[in-house]
Amino acid sequence: MLQIIDEVLLMKGLPRIAKVVTLIVLSVMSAMPAYAAEEDKGKWEAPWRVLLRAGVIDGWAAASPEYRQTVIMPEYNEVHRLWKEMGVTMIGTIDDYLTQAGTPGSRHYGWYELYEVNELSTVGKMLDLIRHSQLGEVHLDKYMRYDALIGTPQTDAEQVFGLQSQ
């Protein structure tokens, strides 16, 4: 590797920025474990895990309790029903009401929903249902904020807990 770096530095006519970029790429490549290709085999395949982070926003606070119960929550439930119809599997939820009160503060989220999907495009479709009314009365994004973290299962930990076969 040092020989390659020396050769790059000594190349005449190569702009300085090209040398810098080449050195950065080489250093990143040299930091990768030799076994990465074999270890990561299949890592970019389904299923995908999606952590939806959600919280209420100003529209929720401005709505009356009756409006929340009769208009907003039926829309919320319909969106979740449609997600299920899309083949999305809910793994679990966390409501953060034990450690915060009022409108979500620095974390901006009050609850979390963990799902499994077989196609990455499903995540965009899920969030799109929040942007458009499903029952014809409200758009949830006026009352709730959602964003998604996407990754793959952490199989080592799941195997320890018996969630994945070995």
C-alpha positions, 0 to 999 in steps of 0.5 A: 500500500505504501508503494502505491501511495508513493507512486500517486504522490510522485505522479506528474501532471496529476492535479493536487485534488486528484491526488488527494481524492485518490489517497482518500479512496486508497486509505478507506479501501485499506481500512476495510477488512479483507473478509468484508465481501464474504461477511456482507454477502446477502446483507443488501437483500430483504427483509429491511427493518424500518424504524418510524419515529413519530411525534405530534406537532402544532396541529395536534395541540391546536385540535380539540380532544373530540376532533382528535378522537373522531377525525385524526385517530380514525385517519391514523388507524386507516393508514396503519390498516393500509400499511398492513394490506401492503404486506408490511409487518409490524414488529413492535412499538414504543410510546415514550410517554413514561419519560416525557410530557407535553409536545416532544422536545429535543428528540421531536418524537413521542413514539416509535414503530418498528416494521419489516418490509420486503422492498425499500420502495414500500417505505416511501409509499408508507410515508406517502399515505401520511401526506394524503388523506385516506378517509377524505378529511385530514392529512396526518402530516398536519398533526404528526411528524414521521421519519424513517430509519432503514436498515437490516436486522442485526442478526447476531443479537437476534440469534442470541434472543432466539429471534432468528435461526442460526 
